[in-house]
Amino acid sequence: MSLLRHLLLSVSVAIVVILGGTLWLSMSSARQYLDGQLQSQSENAVSALALSLSQPGNQDPVTRELLMMALFDSGQFRAIRLADPNGQTLFERSHPESHDSATAPRWFSRLLPLSTPEAARAISDGWTQVGQLTVKVDNAFARDALWRSSVRTLLLVVLAGGVWAVFVALLIRWFRRVLREEISAQVMAIGSNAQAPAPSARPVMAELKAVMHAISDTRERVRATAQEQTQRIESLEVEVNRDPVTQLPNRKYFMNELRRVLQGETGSDGQPAPVGGHVLLFRQRDLQALNTHMSRAQADAWLASVAERVGLSLSLDEGGSANTMLARLNGSDFVLLLPDMEGPAALHLVQQVKHELQALRQPIGPGQWCRWAYALTDYGSGATVSGLLSRLDEALMRSESVGQDEVEYLTDNGPRSSVGEQQWQQVLVQALAEERLQLQISAQAYDAASDHVQRHEGSLSLQDASGAQLQGALFLPVAVRLGLSAAFDVRAVRLAQHWLEQHPGQKLVVKVSLPSLAENNFLPQLRAIWLQPGQWQQRLLVELDAHGLATYPEEMAALARVAAEAGVQVGLRRLEHEPMALARLHRLPLSYVKLGSDFALQAASSPGSQHLLHAMVATAKTLQVQVFLAGHVDAETAAALQQQGVYVPQAEGRAQA
């Protein structure tokens, strides 16, 4: 029970005791007063009647009886008796006690009984005593008067008690309101962000003045402490969730956000909403070399500028999502989360990031610049964090092994969002129908020990509805998944034909996807194009992945035969990834093979890689197949490779067909 209730209960009990005691004392006093009045009335009546009967003229018995009857008939006396000196009754009148006509109930008479006083006087005739007069007063009138007085007093007490109860109720309500307005609101505002009502200069109750000052002081201290704690928490959150160099979210924060995105939000029907998007992982491959050529402070400043430049590019992109997040996983790895972004919109943003990173490259030696490796994957409903990271690691490994600054796009083979598939299907089909495909042409010059080769390499690009160019490395994996790779490769060959016809004397390399070889109508279409009249076929080089010798040996052999019939040259790239292909090189009429620059650099420090490199070069020479290097290496490695007969890239140009 609260202190207020204790106080009110004790005061109420005291009031009830006081009112009850007052009522009882009032009734007791009234009863005593009426007892005295009855005694006085009986004394007066018997004295007056005895005096009248003692008069000489009233000695007659009849007169005496008339006088006593007159007094008895007044109704104020219960009994009158006259006895002679010997005790013999000369006159007696009485009536029994009756409650039928009384106002007061019997329980009241028993609770507050009134006395029935009896008075006696001697009657004389001169000096002679003639009798003894006795009078007993009737208390019925007094009892009724006491009852009426008690009822009025009780009503007054009840009324006073009711007024007190109403007063107490109003007092409690007022007191609670005062506590709520003056104290509760101030106390509840302590430690909360809500603005507390301003305390009044003069409290309603003077007793609350000291309490209000104490609460105000406490609130200020708590507010100062809360601000200090908030700043400390924010500082700790930044320290825990942010990378100290770039101020980007760190690996822990990114993983939590990625899990939240993959889980998706719950829809109105209680089911998880479909999710979809892309994740880009890009790695600075030459961070160790950068730390060698730059001081630690300069390297940190450069990494911070990279984060700032890419973050600014993302914020200014109109097609970007508000949920896009850039994070730093470790020293050289950055990751970009693109939730709710499907198809060309995500790839356009990826190309923009790639452009920014290319512009921020730093020199790491004479004629060498730091390199970035890019891995891109998509995700949909049902994707897991481990599966997504595994695809990114695999794609990044492929990108690093190729040795080129291209984005390696590895799609999700699990459940996908139908919206993303439909969007890609529509974009790619429209690009084929509206002929919005182009060849990005780059001039390549290669030097060997005693020879020089110059040719061009073409890569397919797509122009989306907004006018942005998407590189083939980004959309061709999707085309393979949708079964459109053959159509795109055929289109690339036609564009190559058009370019060669416009540039006589130039050679052009065009890459063909391995899945296209499995299409039934792909080879007949190539045959129809290559057997057209003209001399451009001898200047066309078709480049295939060496992995096809293990997965599509018959299809590659058929393609090589058709190419040889038309005079088209065939080459293999990434031969170092398929060492077993050395045993099958003699089965194809190849013109050249390509090795990655990373493999060549590794061969300089690894005896096993060096022997494998020698075996590949020796096998190619035996088959009269040229060996080209994809990517740049340092001058010492380049000279060693050229001595072995490998064609090393010399310079790089850029043009568009």
C-alpha positions in Angstrom: 0.0 0.0 0.0 1.3 3.4 -0.9 2.2 6.1 1.6 -0.6 8.3 0.4 -3.1 5.5 1.0 -1.7 4.9 4.4 -2.1 8.5 5.2 -5.6 8.8 3.9 -6.7 5.6 5.6 -5.3 6.7 9.0 -7.0 10.1 8.6 -10.2 8.5 7.5 -10.2 6.1 10.5 -9.5 9.1 12.8 -12.4 11.0 11.2 -14.7 8.0 11.6 -13.7 7.6 15.3 -14.2 11.3 15.9 -17.6 11.5 14.2 -18.7 8.2 15.9 -17.5 9.5 19.3 -19.2 12.8 18.8 -22.4 11.0 17.9 -22.2 8.8 20.9 -21.3 11.6 23.3 -24.1 13.7 21.9 -26.7 11.0 22.3 -25.4 10.1 25.8 -25.6 13.7 26.9 -29.1 14.0 25.5 -30.1 10.9 27.4 -28.6 12.2 30.7 -30.4 15.5 30.1 -33.7 13.8 29.5 -33.2 11.6 32.6 -32.7 14.8 34.7 -35.7 16.5 33.1 -37.9 13.4 33.9 -36.7 13.4 37.5 -37.3 17.1 37.9 -40.8 16.7 36.3 -41.7 14.0 38.7 -40.5 15.9 41.7 -42.4 19.0 40.6 -45.6 17.2 39.8 -45.7 15.3 43.1 -44.9 18.4 45.1 -47.6 20.4 43.4 -50.2 17.6 43.7 -49.3 17.0 47.4 -49.6 20.6 48.2 -53.1 20.7 46.5 -54.3 17.7 48.4 -53.0 19.1 51.7 -55.3 22.1 51.4 -58.2 22.1 53.9 -60.8 22.4 51.2 -59.5 19.4 49.4 -59.7 16.9 52.2 -62.8 15.4 50.7 -62.1 12.0 49.2 -64.0 12.8 46.0 -62.1 16.1 45.5 -58.8 14.3 46.1 -59.7 11.7 43.5 -60.7 14.4 41.0 -57.4 16.2 41.4 -55.4 13.0 41.0 -57.4 11.9 38.0 -56.9 15.2 36.3 -53.1 14.9 36.7 -53.1 11.3 35.5 -55.2 12.1 32.5 -52.6 14.6 31.3 -50.7 11.5 29.9 -47.3 12.4 31.3 -47.4 10.0 34.2 -47.4 6.2 34.2 -48.8 5.7 37.7 -50.3 7.8 40.7 -50.9 6.1 44.1 -52.2 7.5 47.4 -51.8 5.4 50.5 -52.8 6.0 54.1 -50.2 6.1 56.9 -50.8 2.4 57.4 -50.0 1.6 53.8 -53.5 0.9 52.7 -54.1 2.1 49.1 -56.7 4.9 49.0 -56.2 5.7 45.2 -54.2 4.3 42.4 -54.1 4.8 38.7 -51.5 3.4 36.2 -51.0 2.0 32.7 -48.4 -0.4 31.4 -45.5 0.6 29.1 -46.4 0.4 25.4 -44.3 0.8 22.2 -47.1 0.6 19.7 -47.6 4.4 19.4 -44.0 5.2 20.1 -41.7 6.6 17.4 -38.5 5.2 18.7 -37.9 1.5 17.9 -37.4 -1.0 20.7 -33.7 -1.7 19.9 -33.1 2.0 20.4 -34.8 1.9 23.8 -32.7 -1.1 24.8 -29.6 0.6 23.5 -30.2 4.0 25.2 -32.7 3.2 28.0 -34.3 6.1 29.9 -35.1 6.0 33.6 -38.6 6.1 34.9 -38.2 8.4 38.0 -40.6 8.0 40.9 -41.2 10.7 43.5 -43.2 10.6 46.8 -44.6 13.3 49.1 -46.6 13.2 52.4 -50.1 14.6 52.5 -51.3 16.2 55.8 -54.3 17.8 57.2 -52.9 20.4 59.4 -50.5 18.7 61.7 -51.9 15.3 60.9 -50.5 13.1 58.1 -53.3 11.6 56.2 -51.4 9.7 53.5 -48.4 9.1 51.2 -48.6 10.3 47.5 -46.4 8.6 44.9 -46.0 9.7 41.2 -44.1 7.9 38.4 -43.4 9.8 35.2 -44.0 8.3 31.8 -40.7 8.5 29.6 -42.3 7.7 26.2 -42.2 11.4 25.1 -38.6 11.7 26.2 -37.6 8.5 24.4 -39.2 9.8 21.2 -37.5 13.1 21.6 -34.1 11.3 22.1 -34.8 9.2 19.0 -35.5 12.2 16.8 -32.5 14.1 18.2 -30.3 11.0 17.5 -31.6 10.6 13.9 -30.8 14.3 13.2 -27.4 14.0 14.7 -26.7 10.8 12.7 -27.8 12.5 9.5 -25.5 15.4 10.2 -22.6 13.0 10.9 -23.3 11.0 7.7 -23.5 14.2 5.7 -20.2 15.4 7.2 -18.7 12.0 6.4 -19.9 12.2 2.8 -18.5 15.7 2.4 -15.2 14.4 3.8 -15.2 11.5 1.4 -15.8 13.8 -1.6 -13.1 16.1 -0.3 -10.7 13.2 0.1 -11.4 12.0 -3.5 -10.8 15.5 -4.9 -7.7 15.8 -2.7 -6.3 12.6 -4.1 -7.0 13.6 -7.7 -5.4 16.9 -7.2 -2.4 15.5 -5.4 -1.9 12.9 -8.2 -2.2 15.6 -10.8 0.3 17.7 -9.0 2.7 14.8 -8.7 2.3 14.0 -12.4 2.8 17.5 -13.5 5.4 18.6 -11.1 7.4 15.4 -10.4 6.4 12.5 -12.7 7.0 14.3 -16.0 10.3 15.6 -14.8 11.4 12.3 -13.5 10.3 10.4 -16.6 12.2 12.8 -18.8 15.5 11.9 -17.1 17.6 9.9 -19.4 15.2 10.1 -22.4 15.3 12.1 -25.6 12.0 13.7 -24.9 12.0 17.3 -23.8 10.8 17.6 -20.2 8.3 20.3 -19.4 9.8 23.4 -17.9 9.4 23.3 -14.1 7.4 26.2 -12.7 9.2 28.9 -10.8 6.9 28.5 -7.8 5.6 24.9 -7.3 2.0 24.4 -6.3 3.1 23.0 -3.0 5.9 24.6 -1.1 7.1 21.2 0.0 7.9 20.3 -3.6 10.3 23.1 -4.1 13.4 21.3 -2.8 12.3 18.1 -4.7 12.0 20.0 -8.0 15.4 21.5 -7.6 16.9 18.1 -6.9 15.1 16.6 -10.0 16.4 19.4 -12.2 19.9 19.0 -11.0 19.7 15.2 -11.5 18.3 15.6 -15.0 21.2 17.9 -16.0 23.7 15.4 -14.6 22.1 12.5 -16.3 21.8 14.4 -19.6 25.5 15.2 -19.5 26.4 11.6 -18.6 24.1 10.3 -21.4 25.7 12.6 -24.0 29.1 11.4 -22.9 28.1 7.8 -23.1 26.5 8.3 -26.5 29.7 9.9 -27.8 31.7 7.0 -26.4 29.3 4.4 -27.9 29.5 6.1 -31.3 33.2 6.2 -31.1 33.3 2.5 -30.2 30.9 1.6 -33.0 33.1 3.5 -35.5 36.1 1.7 -34.1 34.4 -1.8 -34.2 32.5 -1.4 -37.5 34.8 0.9 -39.5 38.1 0.4 -41.2 40.5 2.8 -39.5 42.2 3.8 -42.8 39.4 4.3 -45.2 36.5 4.8 -42.7 34.5 2.2 -44.7 32.5 -0.5 -43.1 34.8 -3.4 -42.2 34.4 -7.1 -42.8 32.4 -7.8 -39.7 29.8 -5.1 -40.4 29.6 -6.1 -44.1 29.0 -9.8 -43.3 26.2 -8.9 -40.9 24.6 -6.6 -43.5 25.0 -9.3 -46.2 23.2 -11.8 -44.0 20.4 -9.4 -43.4 20.0 -8.7 -47.1 20.0 -12.3 -48.1 17.4 -13.2 -45.4 15.1 -10.5 -46.9 12.2 -8.7 -45.4 8.9 -10.3 -44.4 6.0 -9.3 -46.6 2.5 -8.5 -45.5 1.5 -12.2 -46.0 4.2 -13.3 -43.5 6.4 -14.8 -46.2 9.9 -13.6 -46.9 10.0 -11.1 -49.9 12.1 -12.1 -52.9 15.6 -10.8 -52.9 18.1 -10.2 -55.7 21.2 -8.1 -56.5 24.9 -8.3 -57.2 28.1 -8.2 -55.2 31.4 -6.9 -56.6 34.7 -7.8 -55.1 37.8 -6.0 -56.3 41.4 -6.5 -55.1 44.5 -4.4 -55.3 46.9 -7.1 -56.6 50.1 -5.0 -56.2 49.5 -3.6 -52.7 52.9 -5.1 -51.5 54.7 -3.4 -54.4 52.8 -0.1 -53.6 54.0 -0.3 -50.0 57.6 -0.7 -51.3 57.4 2.4 -53.5 55.3 4.5 -51.1 55.5 5.2 -47.4 52.9 3.8 -45.1 51.2 7.2 -44.7 51.1 7.7 -48.5 49.7 4.2 -49.1 47.0 4.9 -46.4 46.2 8.2 -48.0 45.9 6.6 -51.4 43.6 3.9 -50.1 41.5 6.5 -48.4 41.3 8.5 -51.7 40.2 5.3 -53.5 37.4 4.8 -51.0 36.3 8.4 -51.2 36.4 8.5 -55.0 34.4 5.3 -55.4 32.0 6.3 -52.7 31.4 9.7 -54.4 30.9 8.0 -57.7 28.3 5.7 -56.2 26.4 8.6 -54.5 26.3 10.6 -57.7 25.0 7.7 -59.8 21.4 8.3 -60.6 20.7 4.6 -61.2 22.2 3.5 -58.0 20.3 2.2 -55.0 20.2 3.9 -51.6 21.1 0.6 -50.0 24.4 0.3 -51.9 27.3 -0.3 -49.5 31.0 -0.1 -50.1 33.2 -1.9 -47.5 36.8 -3.0 -47.0 37.3 -6.6 -46.2 41.0 -6.6 -45.5 44.2 -4.8 -46.7 43.7 -5.3 -50.4 40.1 -6.4 -50.8 37.1 -4.1 -51.2 33.5 -5.2 -51.7 30.5 -3.5 -53.1 27.0 -4.7 -52.3 24.3 -3.8 -54.8 21.0 -5.0 -53.4 17.8 -4.9 -55.5 19.9 -4.1 -58.6 19.5 -6.5 -61.5 20.9 -6.7 -65.0 22.5 -3.8 -66.9 21.8 -1.3 -64.1 24.2 -3.2 -61.8 26.8 -3.8 -64.6 26.7 -0.1 -65.6 27.6 0.8 -62.0 30.3 -1.8 -61.9 31.9 -0.4 -65.0 31.7 3.1 -63.5 33.6 1.8 -60.4 36.1 0.1 -62.6 36.7 3.4 -64.5 37.3 5.2 -61.3 39.8 2.6 -60.1 41.7 2.6 -63.4 42.1 6.4 -63.1 43.6 6.0 -59.6 46.3 3.5 -60.5 49.8 4.2 -59.1 53.1 3.4 -60.7 55.0 0.5 -59.1 58.1 0.5 -61.4 59.3 1.5 -64.8 56.4 1.3 -67.2 54.3 -0.7 -64.7 51.1 0.3 -62.9 49.3 -1.3 -60.1 46.5 -3.7 -61.1 43.0 -4.4 -59.9 41.3 -7.8 -60.1 37.5 -7.8 -60.3 35.0 -10.5 -59.4 31.2 -10.1 -59.8 28.4 -12.4 -58.9 24.7 -12.2 -58.5 22.4 -13.6 -55.9 18.7 -14.3 -55.5 16.2 -15.9 -53.1 17.8 -18.8 -51.2 21.4 -17.7 -51.6 23.7 -18.2 -48.7 26.7 -16.1 -47.5 29.1 -19.0 -47.9 27.9 -19.8 -51.4 28.2 -16.2 -52.5 31.7 -15.7 -51.1 32.8 -19.0 -52.7 31.7 -17.7 -56.1 33.5 -14.4 -55.5 36.7 -16.2 -54.5 36.5 -18.4 -57.6 35.8 -15.5 -59.9 38.6 -13.5 -58.3 41.0 -16.3 -58.8 40.0 -16.5 -62.4 40.5 -12.8 -62.8 43.9 -12.9 -61.3 45.0 -15.9 -63.4 43.9 -14.2 -66.6 46.2 -11.2 -65.8 43.8 -8.7 -67.4 41.8 -5.8 -65.8 38.5 -7.3 -66.8 35.6 -8.1 -64.5 35.1 -11.9 -64.0 31.4 -12.5 -63.8 30.3 -15.7 -62.2 26.5 -16.2 -62.1 24.5 -18.0 -59.4 23.4 -21.5 -60.4 20.9 -21.7 -57.5 17.3 -20.4 -57.4 17.1 -17.0 -59.1 14.6 -14.2 -59.1 12.4 -14.5 -62.2 12.3 -10.7 -62.5 16.1 -10.6 -63.0 16.0 -13.4 -65.6 13.2 -11.7 -67.6 15.0 -8.4 -67.5 18.2 -9.9 -68.8 16.3 -11.9 -71.5 14.6 -8.7 -72.7 17.8 -6.6 -72.7 19.9 -9.2 -74.6 17.2 -10.1 -77.1 16.6 -6.4 -77.9 20.3 -5.9 -78.3 20.5 -8.6 -80.9 17.3 -7.5 -82.6 18.2 -3.8 -82.7 21.9 -4.5 -83.5 23.2 -2.6 -80.5 26.4 -4.7 -80.3 29.8 -3.4 -81.1 33.4 -4.5 -81.1 35.8 -2.7 -78.9 39.1 -2.9 -80.9 42.5 -2.7 -79.2 45.8 -2.7 -81.1 48.4 -5.1 -79.8 52.1 -5.2 -80.7 54.2 -8.2 -79.7 57.9 -8.6 -79.9 59.9 -11.8 -79.9 63.7 -12.3 -80.1 63.8 -11.8 -83.8 60.3 -11.0 -84.9 57.6 -8.5 -84.4 53.8 -9.1 -84.7 51.1 -6.5 -84.8 47.4 -7.2 -84.8 44.1 -6.1 -83.2 41.9 -7.8 -80.6 38.2 -7.3 -80.5 35.9 -7.7 -77.5 32.1 -7.5 -77.8 30.3 -4.7 -76.0 26.6 -3.8 -75.6 24.9 -0.5 -75.6 21.9 -0.5 -73.3 18.8 1.7 -73.6 20.4 4.5 -71.7 23.4 4.6 -74.0 25.9 3.1 -71.5 28.4 0.5 -72.8 28.6 -2.9 -71.2 31.6 -5.0 -71.7 31.3 -8.5 -72.9 32.9 -9.9 -69.7 29.8 -8.7 -67.9 26.9 -9.8 -70.0 28.3 -12.8 -71.9 28.1 -15.1 -68.8 24.5 -14.2 -68.6 24.0 -14.9 -72.3 25.6 -18.3 -71.8 23.2 -19.0 -69.0 20.2 -18.0 -71.1 21.4 -20.0 -74.1 22.2 -16.9 -76.2 26.0 -17.2 -76.4 25.9 -18.7 -79.9 23.9 -15.7 -81.2 26.3 -13.2 -79.6 29.4 -15.1 -81.0 27.9 -15.1 -84.5 27.2 -11.4 -84.2 30.8 -10.8 -83.0 32.1 -12.7 -86.1 29.9 -10.6 -88.4 31.2 -7.4 -86.8 34.8 -8.7 -87.2 34.1 -9.3 -90.9 32.8 -5.8 -91.3 35.9 -4.4 -89.6 38.3 -6.4 -91.6 36.7 -5.4 -94.8 37.1 -1.8 -93.8 40.8 -2.2 -92.7 42.6 -4.2 -95.3 46.0 -5.6 -94.2 45.0 -5.8 -90.5 44.5 -8.9 -88.4 41.7 -9.2 -85.8 41.4 -11.6 -82.9 37.8 -12.5 -81.8 37.0 -14.7 -78.8 34.4 -17.4 -79.0 32.6 -18.9 -76.0 32.9 -22.6 -75.4 29.2 -23.2 -74.7 28.5 -21.9 -78.2 30.2 -24.9 -79.6 27.5 -27.1 -78.1 24.8 -25.3 -80.1 23.7 -27.3 -83.2 23.3 -24.3 -85.5 26.4 -22.4 -84.4 29.0 -24.1 -86.6 26.7 -24.0 -89.8 26.3 -20.3 -89.3 30.0 -19.8 -88.9 30.6 -21.9 -92.1 28.1 -19.8 -94.0 29.9 -16.6 -92.9 33.4 -17.8 -93.5 32.7 -19.3 -96.9 31.5 -15.9 -98.3 33.6 -14.5 -101.1 36.4 -12.3 -99.9 40.0 -12.3 -98.6 39.2 -11.2 -95.0 39.1 -14.7 -93.7 42.9 -15.1 -93.8 43.1 -12.1 -91.4 40.6 -13.4 -88.9 41.8 -15.2 -85.8 39.3 -17.1 -83.6 40.4 -17.5 -80.0 39.1 -20.3 -77.8 39.7 -21.2 -74.2 42.1 -24.1 -73.7 39.6 -25.7 -71.3 37.6 -26.7 -74.3 40.2 -29.4 -75.2 38.9 -31.2 -72.1 35.2 -30.4 -72.2 34.4 -29.9 -75.9 37.2 -31.8 -77.8 35.0 -33.0 -80.7 33.3 -29.6 -81.1 36.6 -27.8 -81.1 38.0 -30.2 -83.6 35.0 -29.6 -85.9 35.4 -25.8 -85.5 39.1 -26.0 -86.3 38.4 -28.0 -89.5 35.8 -25.5 -90.7 38.2 -22.7 -89.9 41.1 -24.3 -91.8 38.8 -24.9 -94.8 37.9 -21.2 -94.8 41.4 -20.0 -94.0 40.5 -18.7 -90.6 43.2 -19.1 -87.9 42.5 -20.6 -84.5 44.2 -19.9 -81.2 44.0 -21.0 -77.6 44.1 -18.8 -74.5 44.9 -19.6 -70.9 46.9 -22.7 -71.8 48.6 -22.7 -68.4 45.3 -23.6 -66.8 45.0 -26.8 -68.9 48.5 -28.5 -68.7 46.9 -31.8 -70.0 46.0 -29.9 -73.2 49.6 -30.2 -74.3 49.0 -33.8 -75.2 46.1 -32.7 -77.5 47.6 -29.7 -79.2 48.7 -31.8 -82.2 45.1 -32.7 -83.0 44.1 -29.1 -83.9 45.5 -26.9 -86.6 46.4 -24.1 -84.2 48.0 -20.8 -85.1 49.0 -19.6 -81.7 48.5 -20.1 -77.9 48.4 -17.6 -75.1 49.9 -17.7 -71.6 49.0 -15.5 -68.7 51.5 -12.9 -67.4 51.0 -14.1 -63.8 52.1 -17.6 -64.9 55.2 -16.1 -66.5 56.0 -14.1 -63.4 55.5 -17.2 -61.2 57.8 -19.2 -63.5 60.7 -16.8 -62.6 60.6 -18.0 -59.0 59.1 -21.5 -59.2 61.1 -24.3 -60.7 57.9 -26.3 -61.4 56.2 -23.5 -63.2 59.4 -22.8 -65.1 59.7 -26.4 -66.4 56.0 -26.3 -67.4 56.6 -23.1 -69.3 59.5 -24.6 -71.1 57.4 -27.6 -72.0 54.6 -25.5 -73.4 57.0 -23.3 -75.4 58.9 -26.4 -76.7 55.7 -28.2 -77.6 54.3 -25.2 -79.4 57.6 -24.7 -81.4 57.5 -28.4 -82.4 54.0 -27.9 -83.8 55.0 -24.6 -85.4 52.5 -22.8 -83.1 53.3 -19.2 -82.0 53.3 -18.5 -78.2 51.9 -15.1 -77.0 51.9 -13.6 -73.6 48.7 -12.0 -72.3 49.5 -9.0 -70.1 52.7 -7.1 -69.2 55.6 -8.3 -67.2 58.8 -6.6 -66.0 61.7 -6.0 -68.5 63.8 -8.9 -67.2 61.1 -11.5 -67.5 60.1 -10.1 -70.9 63.6 -10.5 -72.2 63.9 -14.0 -70.9 60.6 -15.0 -72.6 61.6 -13.3 -75.8 64.8 -15.4 -75.9 62.6 -18.5 -75.7 60.6 -17.3 -78.7 57.5 -16.0 -76.8 55.8 -12.9 -78.2 55.6 -10.3 -75.4 53.2 -7.3 -75.7 54.9 -4.1 -76.4 52.3 -1.3 -76.4 48.5 -0.9 -76.2 46.1 1.3 -78.1 42.4 1.7 -78.2 39.8 2.2 -81.0 36.2 1.5 -81.6 34.4 -0.1 -84.6 
